[in-house]
Amino acid sequence: MKAVYLSLAFIAFVAGDDPVIKKDSVELATTEEFAVESLNYPEDAPANLQQEWILKAPKDHAVRLECHDIRLFEDKPCGAWALVITDGDKKEELCTSIFDFTKTSETNVLVLSLRIGGDSRGFVACKAKAVKK
């Protein structure tokens, strides 16, 4: 069963300080991994990027997220460069450089929201798949 990749990608590339927005919704399969990568990866993401992934696993499954390359160049508290992970009503905010982050969701939906500040620097690379609870 292939992962269904619905790109709601309305990408707005505009001059100046206007945000670059990209949203994706993905139905995950248990047999395949989905690559979660910031725009331009492995190069730096564009300035003012707001990128979101909605990762949905089948019922009675969880989302397993493995990030091997998070480089957001800020320490806690996170500022303009962060990856926010939402699992139900719980939120976790990641920044700085992380090379071995793993999370298994409590629900079957995990939302990742990446924000990049006014400079084009930083990126994210992870893999996601559905796993049986």
C-alpha positions as CSV (number, residue, x, y, z in Angstrom):
1,M,0.0,0.0,0.0
2,K,1.6,3.3,-1.1
3,A,1.5,6.4,1.0
4,V,-1.0,8.8,-0.4
5,Y,0.6,12.1,-0.8
6,L,-1.8,15.0,-0.9
7,S,0.0,18.2,-1.6
8,L,-2.1,21.1,-0.5
9,A,1.0,22.9,-1.5
10,F,0.0,26.4,-2.0
11,I,3.5,27.9,-2.2
12,A,3.8,31.6,-2.2
13,F,7.1,32.8,-3.4
14,V,6.9,36.5,-3.2
15,A,9.5,39.3,-2.8
16,G,10.3,41.0,0.5
17,D,9.3,39.8,3.9
18,D,6.2,37.9,2.8
19,P,6.2,34.4,4.1
20,V,6.8,31.3,1.9
21,I,4.0,28.9,2.8
22,K,3.9,25.2,2.1
23,K,1.4,22.7,3.5
24,D,1.2,18.9,3.0
25,S,-1.2,16.2,4.2
26,V,0.0,12.6,4.0
27,E,-1.7,9.3,4.6
28,L,1.0,7.1,6.0
29,A,1.4,3.4,5.2
30,T,3.0,0.8,7.5
31,T,5.1,-0.5,4.6
32,E,6.8,2.7,3.5
33,E,8.6,5.7,5.0
34,F,7.7,9.3,4.0
35,A,10.5,11.8,3.7
36,V,9.8,15.0,5.7
37,E,12.2,17.6,4.3
38,S,12.2,21.3,4.4
39,L,12.1,23.2,1.1
40,N,15.5,23.2,-0.7
41,Y,16.9,20.4,1.6
42,P,19.9,19.8,1.9
43,E,20.3,23.5,1.2
44,D,19.0,26.1,3.7
45,A,15.3,26.7,3.7
46,P,14.1,30.0,2.3
47,A,13.7,33.0,4.6
48,N,10.3,33.4,6.2
49,L,9.3,29.8,5.5
50,Q,6.2,28.4,7.1
51,Q,6.0,24.7,6.2
52,E,3.6,22.2,7.7
53,W,3.1,18.5,7.4
54,I,0.0,16.7,8.6
55,L,1.0,13.1,9.0
56,K,-2.0,10.6,9.4
57,A,-1.6,7.0,10.3
58,P,-4.5,4.4,10.0
59,K,-6.8,3.9,12.9
60,D,-5.1,1.9,15.8
61,H,-1.7,3.1,14.6
62,A,0.7,5.8,15.7
63,V,3.1,8.0,13.7
64,R,6.8,7.2,14.2
65,L,9.0,10.1,13.4
66,E,12.8,9.8,13.1
67,C,14.8,13.0,12.5
68,H,18.4,12.7,11.5
69,D,19.2,16.3,10.5
70,I,17.6,19.2,12.3
71,R,19.7,22.4,12.1
72,L,17.8,25.4,13.2
73,F,20.7,27.4,14.8
74,E,18.9,28.7,17.9
75,D,19.0,27.5,21.5
76,K,16.1,27.4,23.9
77,P,13.9,29.3,24.2
78,C,13.2,28.8,20.5
79,G,12.6,32.0,18.5
80,A,12.0,32.5,14.8
81,W,13.7,29.2,13.8
82,A,11.8,26.1,15.3
83,L,10.1,22.8,14.5
84,V,6.9,22.5,16.4
85,I,5.5,19.0,16.8
86,T,1.8,18.7,17.8
87,D,0.3,15.4,19.0
88,G,-3.3,15.8,20.1
89,D,-3.2,18.6,22.7
90,K,0.6,18.2,23.4
91,K,3.2,20.5,21.7
92,E,6.9,20.1,21.6
93,E,9.2,22.8,20.2
94,L,12.7,21.9,18.8
95,C,15.5,24.2,17.8
96,T,19.3,24.1,17.7
97,S,21.1,21.1,16.0
98,I,19.7,17.6,16.6
99,F,20.8,14.5,14.7
100,D,19.0,11.7,16.5
101,F,15.5,12.8,17.4
102,T,12.8,10.1,17.6
103,K,9.1,10.4,18.6
104,T,6.2,8.0,18.5
105,S,2.8,9.8,18.6
106,E,0.1,9.0,21.2
107,T,-2.6,9.7,18.6
108,N,-2.7,8.7,14.9
109,V,-2.1,12.3,13.7
110,L,1.2,14.2,14.1
111,V,1.4,17.8,12.8
112,L,4.9,19.3,12.2
113,S,5.2,23.0,11.7
114,L,8.5,24.5,10.6
115,R,9.2,28.2,10.9
116,I,12.3,29.9,9.5
117,G,13.1,33.5,10.4
118,G,14.1,36.4,8.2
119,D,17.4,34.8,7.1
120,S,17.6,31.9,4.8
121,R,19.3,29.4,7.1
122,G,18.4,26.1,8.7
123,F,16.7,22.9,7.6
124,V,15.0,19.7,8.7
125,A,15.1,16.1,7.4
126,C,13.1,13.3,9.0
127,K,11.3,10.1,8.1
128,A,7.8,9.2,9.1
129,K,5.8,5.9,9.0
130,A,2.7,4.4,10.5
131,V,3.4,1.8,13.3
132,K,0.9,-0.4,15.1
133,K,0.0,0.8,18.6
